[in-house]
Amino acid sequence: SSSLTYLDKVTLGVSARLDDSISTFLNFRVNDFTRIGYAFDYTLSNFGQYNSGSHEVMLLFDLKR
């Protein structure tokens, strides 16, 4: 996994599981404590013949800010 945060406002990342899947995500800081985001996971293994990937909507809270 790897991610890059720009100006503490936008985070873009990518993740991979060997021979299984590849994922990407993007999230935005709404205020000092809350971020919203989206992620897509694409399956590379044999399970990929049964789905076309998964979509996720995220609500993240930064409790220590």
N, CA, C and O atoms as a GROMACS GRO file, in nm:
protein
  260
    1SER      N    1   0.084  -0.119   0.000
    1SER     CA    2   0.000   0.000   0.000
    1SER      C    3   0.087   0.124   0.000
    1SER      O    4   0.197   0.126   0.056
    2SER      N    5   0.035   0.225  -0.064
    2SER     CA    6   0.104   0.353  -0.065
    2SER      C    7   0.000   0.463  -0.083
    2SER      O    8  -0.099   0.446  -0.154
    3SER      N    9   0.023   0.575  -0.018
    3SER     CA   10  -0.068   0.688  -0.035
    3SER      C   11   0.010   0.818  -0.032
    3SER      O   12   0.121   0.825   0.020
    4LEU      N   13  -0.050   0.919  -0.089
    4LEU     CA   14   0.009   1.052  -0.096
    4LEU      C   15  -0.098   1.152  -0.053
    4LEU      O   16  -0.209   1.151  -0.104
    5THR      N   17  -0.062   1.239   0.042
    5THR     CA   18  -0.154   1.342   0.090
    5THR      C   19  -0.104   1.478   0.043
    5THR      O   20   0.014   1.510   0.058
    6TYR      N   21  -0.195   1.556  -0.013
    6TYR     CA   22  -0.162   1.687  -0.066
    6TYR      C   23  -0.225   1.794   0.023
    6TYR      O   24  -0.347   1.798   0.039
    7LEU      N   25  -0.143   1.882   0.080
    7LEU     CA   26  -0.186   1.994   0.163
    7LEU      C   27  -0.280   1.952   0.276
    7LEU      O   28  -0.366   2.031   0.318
    8ASP      N   29  -0.266   1.832   0.326
    8ASP     CA   30  -0.349   1.778   0.434
    8ASP      C   31  -0.497   1.786   0.400
    8ASP      O   32  -0.581   1.792   0.491
    9LYS      N   33  -0.531   1.786   0.271
    9LYS     CA   34  -0.670   1.798   0.227
    9LYS      C   35  -0.716   1.677   0.145
    9LYS      O   36  -0.828   1.629   0.162
   10VAL      N   37  -0.629   1.627   0.057
   10VAL     CA   38  -0.666   1.521  -0.037
   10VAL      C   39  -0.564   1.408  -0.024
   10VAL      O   40  -0.444   1.431  -0.023
   11THR      N   41  -0.614   1.286  -0.014
   11THR     CA   42  -0.527   1.169  -0.009
   11THR      C   43  -0.564   1.074  -0.123
   11THR      O   44  -0.682   1.043  -0.143
   12LEU      N   45  -0.463   1.030  -0.196
   12LEU     CA   46  -0.479   0.936  -0.306
   12LEU      C   47  -0.390   0.817  -0.277
   12LEU      O   48  -0.274   0.835  -0.239
   13GLY      N   49  -0.441   0.696  -0.294
   13GLY     CA   50  -0.360   0.581  -0.262
   13GLY      C   51  -0.389   0.462  -0.351
   13GLY      O   52  -0.489   0.457  -0.423
   14VAL      N   53  -0.298   0.366  -0.345
   14VAL     CA   54  -0.311   0.241  -0.419
   14VAL      C   55  -0.262   0.128  -0.330
   14VAL      O   56  -0.173   0.147  -0.247
   15SER      N   57  -0.320   0.012  -0.348
   15SER     CA   58  -0.284  -0.104  -0.268
   15SER      C   59  -0.294  -0.228  -0.356
   15SER      O   60  -0.374  -0.233  -0.449
   16ALA      N   61  -0.211  -0.328  -0.326
   16ALA     CA   62  -0.214  -0.452  -0.403
   16ALA      C   63  -0.198  -0.571  -0.310
   16ALA      O   64  -0.122  -0.567  -0.213
   17ARG      N   65  -0.271  -0.677  -0.341
   17ARG     CA   66  -0.254  -0.807  -0.276
   17ARG      C   67  -0.203  -0.902  -0.382
   17ARG      O   68  -0.267  -0.918  -0.486
   18LEU      N   69  -0.090  -0.964  -0.359
   18LEU     CA   70  -0.027  -1.050  -0.459
   18LEU      C   71  -0.125  -1.154  -0.512
   18LEU      O   72  -0.186  -1.228  -0.436
   19ASP      N   73  -0.138  -1.158  -0.643
   19ASP     CA   74  -0.223  -1.255  -0.714
   19ASP      C   75  -0.367  -1.253  -0.668
   19ASP      O   76  -0.439  -1.351  -0.688
   20ASP      N   77  -0.414  -1.143  -0.608
   20ASP     CA   78  -0.552  -1.138  -0.560
   20ASP      C   79  -0.627  -1.014  -0.608
   20ASP      O   80  -0.729  -1.026  -0.676
   21SER      N   81  -0.577  -0.894  -0.575
   21SER     CA   82  -0.653  -0.774  -0.612
   21SER      C   83  -0.564  -0.650  -0.613
   21SER      O   84  -0.451  -0.650  -0.564
   22ILE      N   85  -0.620  -0.547  -0.672
   22ILE     CA   86  -0.557  -0.416  -0.674
   22ILE      C   87  -0.664  -0.315  -0.635
   22ILE      O   88  -0.778  -0.326  -0.679
   23SER      N   89  -0.628  -0.218  -0.554
   23SER     CA   90  -0.724  -0.121  -0.503
   23SER      C   91  -0.670   0.020  -0.518
   23SER      O   92  -0.549   0.043  -0.518
   24THR      N   93  -0.761   0.114  -0.531
   24THR     CA   94  -0.725   0.254  -0.530
   24THR      C   95  -0.827   0.330  -0.446
   24THR      O   96  -0.943   0.290  -0.437
   25PHE      N   97  -0.784   0.439  -0.386
   25PHE     CA   98  -0.876   0.516  -0.303
   25PHE      C   99  -0.842   0.664  -0.310
   25PHE      O  100  -0.730   0.704  -0.342
   26LEU      N  101  -0.943   0.745  -0.277
   26LEU     CA  102  -0.931   0.889  -0.276
   26LEU      C  103  -1.018   0.940  -0.163
   26LEU      O  104  -1.134   0.900  -0.150
   27ASN      N  105  -0.964   1.029  -0.080
   27ASN     CA  106  -1.048   1.090   0.023
   27ASN      C  107  -1.014   1.238   0.039
   27ASN      O  108  -0.903   1.282   0.008
   28PHE      N  109  -1.114   1.312   0.090
   28PHE     CA  110  -1.104   1.456   0.106
   28PHE      C  111  -1.133   1.493   0.251
   28PHE      O  112  -1.223   1.436   0.314
   29ARG      N  113  -1.057   1.587   0.304
   29ARG     CA  114  -1.081   1.636   0.439
   29ARG      C  115  -1.196   1.736   0.433
   29ARG      O  116  -1.191   1.834   0.358
   30VAL      N  117  -1.300   1.711   0.513
   30VAL     CA  118  -1.417   1.798   0.520
   30VAL      C  119  -1.394   1.906   0.625
   30VAL      O  120  -1.423   2.024   0.602
   31ASN      N  121  -1.341   1.866   0.741
   31ASN     CA  122  -1.304   1.959   0.847
   31ASN      C  123  -1.190   1.896   0.926
   31ASN      O  124  -1.132   1.797   0.880
   32ASP      N  125  -1.155   1.950   1.042
   32ASP     CA  126  -1.040   1.899   1.116
   32ASP      C  127  -1.056   1.755   1.164
   32ASP      O  128  -0.956   1.689   1.193
   33PHE      N  129  -1.177   1.705   1.171
   33PHE     CA  130  -1.201   1.573   1.228
   33PHE      C  131  -1.261   1.471   1.131
   33PHE      O  132  -1.267   1.353   1.164
   34THR      N  133  -1.304   1.514   1.014
   34THR     CA  134  -1.380   1.427   0.926
   34THR      C  135  -1.325   1.427   0.783
   34THR      O  136  -1.288   1.531   0.729
   35ARG      N  137  -1.321   1.308   0.725
   35ARG     CA  138  -1.285   1.291   0.585
   35ARG      C  139  -1.390   1.201   0.519
   35ARG      O  140  -1.448   1.114   0.585
   36ILE      N  141  -1.414   1.223   0.390
   36ILE     CA  142  -1.500   1.133   0.315
   36ILE      C  143  -1.419   1.080   0.198
   36ILE      O  144  -1.329   1.148   0.148
   37GLY      N  145  -1.450   0.958   0.154
   37GLY     CA  146  -1.370   0.901   0.048
   37GLY      C  147  -1.441   0.794  -0.032
   37GLY      O  148  -1.554   0.755  -0.002
   38TYR      N  149  -1.372   0.750  -0.134
   38TYR     CA  150  -1.420   0.646  -0.225
   38TYR      C  151  -1.304   0.551  -0.253
   38TYR      O  152  -1.189   0.593  -0.264
   39ALA      N  153  -1.337   0.423  -0.265
   39ALA     CA  154  -1.236   0.323  -0.300
   39ALA      C  155  -1.293   0.224  -0.400
   39ALA      O  156  -1.413   0.196  -0.400
   40PHE      N  157  -1.206   0.172  -0.485
   40PHE     CA  158  -1.245   0.068  -0.581
   40PHE      C  159  -1.145  -0.046  -0.568
   40PHE      O  160  -1.024  -0.024  -0.564
   41ASP      N  161  -1.196  -0.167  -0.563
   41ASP     CA  162  -1.114  -0.287  -0.549
   41ASP      C  163  -1.143  -0.377  -0.669
   41ASP      O  164  -1.258  -0.416  -0.691
   42TYR      N  165  -1.040  -0.411  -0.745
   42TYR     CA  166  -1.054  -0.497  -0.864
   42TYR      C  167  -0.987  -0.630  -0.836
   42TYR      O  168  -0.869  -0.635  -0.801
   43THR      N  169  -1.063  -0.738  -0.853
   43THR     CA  170  -1.014  -0.872  -0.822
   43THR      C  171  -0.935  -0.929  -0.940
   43THR      O  172  -0.983  -0.927  -1.053
   44LEU      N  173  -0.815  -0.979  -0.914
   44LEU     CA  174  -0.730  -1.039  -1.016
   44LEU      C  175  -0.734  -1.192  -1.014
   44LEU      O  176  -0.699  -1.256  -1.112
   45SER      N  177  -0.778  -1.249  -0.903
   45SER     CA  178  -0.780  -1.395  -0.888
   45SER      C  179  -0.899  -1.454  -0.963
   45SER      O  180  -0.973  -1.382  -1.030
   46ASN      N  181  -0.917  -1.584  -0.951
   46ASN     CA  182  -1.028  -1.653  -1.017
   46ASN      C  183  -1.164  -1.604  -0.972
   46ASN      O  184  -1.262  -1.620  -1.044
   47PHE      N  185  -1.171  -1.544  -0.853
   47PHE     CA  186  -1.298  -1.489  -0.807
   47PHE      C  187  -1.344  -1.373  -0.895
   47PHE      O  188  -1.462  -1.337  -0.893
   48GLY      N  189  -1.254  -1.314  -0.971
   48GLY     CA  190  -1.288  -1.204  -1.058
   48GLY      C  191  -1.389  -1.240  -1.165
   48GLY      O  192  -1.455  -1.152  -1.219
   49GLN      N  193  -1.402  -1.368  -1.197
   49GLN     CA  194  -1.502  -1.408  -1.295
   49GLN      C  195  -1.644  -1.399  -1.240
   49GLN      O  196  -1.740  -1.407  -1.316
   50TYR      N  197  -1.658  -1.381  -1.109
   50TYR     CA  198  -1.789  -1.371  -1.045
   50TYR      C  199  -1.828  -1.229  -1.008
   50TYR      O  200  -1.942  -1.204  -0.970
   51ASN      N  201  -1.734  -1.136  -1.018
   51ASN     CA  202  -1.766  -0.996  -0.990
   51ASN      C  203  -1.679  -0.905  -1.074
   51ASN      O  204  -1.579  -0.949  -1.132
   52SER      N  205  -1.716  -0.780  -1.081
   52SER     CA  206  -1.639  -0.684  -1.159
   52SER      C  207  -1.572  -0.581  -1.068
   52SER      O  208  -1.541  -0.470  -1.111
   53GLY      N  209  -1.549  -0.619  -0.943
   53GLY     CA  210  -1.485  -0.530  -0.847
   53GLY      C  211  -1.584  -0.482  -0.744
   53GLY      O  212  -1.704  -0.509  -0.755
   54SER      N  213  -1.535  -0.410  -0.645
   54SER     CA  214  -1.624  -0.357  -0.543
   54SER      C  215  -1.599  -0.207  -0.526
   54SER      O  216  -1.487  -0.159  -0.544
   55HIS      N  217  -1.704  -0.136  -0.492
   55HIS     CA  218  -1.699   0.008  -0.467
   55HIS      C  219  -1.725   0.031  -0.319
   55HIS      O  220  -1.809  -0.037  -0.260
   56GLU      N  221  -1.654   0.125  -0.260
   56GLU     CA  222  -1.673   0.157  -0.119
   56GLU      C  223  -1.682   0.309  -0.103
   56GLU      O  224  -1.607   0.384  -0.166
   57VAL      N  225  -1.772   0.351  -0.018
   57VAL     CA  226  -1.780   0.491   0.023
   57VAL      C  227  -1.739   0.493   0.170
   57VAL      O  228  -1.788   0.413   0.250
   58MET      N  229  -1.649   0.586   0.205
   58MET     CA  230  -1.591   0.587   0.339
   58MET      C  231  -1.624   0.718   0.410
   58MET      O  232  -1.630   0.825   0.348
   59LEU      N  233  -1.644   0.707   0.538
   59LEU     CA  234  -1.655   0.820   0.629
   59LEU      C  235  -1.551   0.797   0.738
   59LEU      O  236  -1.563   0.702   0.816
   60LEU      N  237  -1.449   0.883   0.744
   60LEU     CA  238  -1.337   0.863   0.836
   60LEU      C  239  -1.334   0.973   0.940
   60LEU      O  240  -1.359   1.089   0.910
   61PHE      N  241  -1.303   0.936   1.063
   61PHE     CA  242  -1.295   1.030   1.174
   61PHE      C  243  -1.154   1.030   1.231
   61PHE      O  244  -1.100   0.922   1.260
   62ASP      N  245  -1.093   1.146   1.248
   62ASP     CA  246  -0.961   1.161   1.310
   62ASP      C  247  -0.983   1.201   1.455
   62ASP      O  248  -1.010   1.317   1.485
   63LEU      N  249  -0.971   1.105   1.546
   63LEU     CA  250  -1.002   1.128   1.686
   63LEU      C  251  -0.893   1.203   1.761
   63LEU      O  252  -0.921   1.262   1.865
   64LYS      N  253  -0.770   1.203   1.712
   64LYS     CA  254  -0.659   1.264   1.785
   64LYS      C  255  -0.625   1.405   1.737
   64LYS      O  256  -0.528   1.463   1.786
   65ARG      N  257  -0.697   1.460   1.646
   65ARG     CA  258  -0.664   1.592   1.591
   65ARG      C  259  -0.696   1.701   1.688
   65ARG      O  260  -0.675   1.819   1.659
   0.00000   0.00000   0.00000
